[in-house]
């Protein structure tokens, strides 16, 4: 825990677990919190805290894709980086294959990174422009001493490039000689080099053209079917999420507000924020008119979140209880969890 940081709030209900999981999940996150200090004045004294992630719980089974969605500033990327320990969480628990990652010393965490990899959002900024592509993809193999010789590692790199649809002859080229889609394929090859069980994909196609997005998404799906890798797929485009995800967790101002299977989320969204996100998806038919939920105003400051339900300041259906009482995340149907006073079941009891 960060010194001086406020303690994370205690959970009010059991956290949702992976739908259809057999035994323990591959990744289990409990009450994850990350707060950044606000410093002011000549002496940079701490005057407050930005609550970027506030009590997030989620789980992922082996070979499953969980999509973490929400608008910019909701805390999705920070959640992914805390799971990877690229940022140290303020509080919470991250268990991977039953091991608490947050309790591992640096040497043990480095070994565990063979099992968890990341695909970054920016295919232009995530590759070292001074390194050749072969060196970029080979670097994880060298760091973790995979392969007995340089020739053996080069052969591995060639197979990885072929697997993601690139010519192994491109190994000697530099990143600037590739298109955005090709660069992201290089990032995928690098992530796969150590044969991880989990990949955190942080908006991996948001910087790409629509046609290239489809190619990369299809590649990720094919690799999952071939290798059995699990994905935490961070995104804001729900049209893409519908294509790749098994389950969806909707995030707003550092909190999970709804989670369910992808089919259930698209067929029966419960939280008003989820409905608004779904209704914002563009419709290809210009003659089709559909109802849209209007979200008023901008995202509040995470340094001073609203009381009660954090969405109530923008919610089109807010009730009297919303600004006073924070709704817990409860199971409103098998495998379907929501945090809304208007939800059926325990969350909605007495809220009207």
Beta strands, then each sheet from edge to edge (+ up, - down):
strand 1: 27-40
strand 2: 45-60
strand 3: 65-69
strand 4: 91-96
strand 5: 99-100
strand 6: 116-119
strand 7: 198-202
strand 8: 230-235
strand 9: 247-252
strand 10: 255-261
strand 11: 330-333
strand 12: 336-338
sheet 1: 2+ 1- 4+ 5-
sheet 2: 6+ 7+ 8+ 3+ 9+ 10- 12+ 11-
end
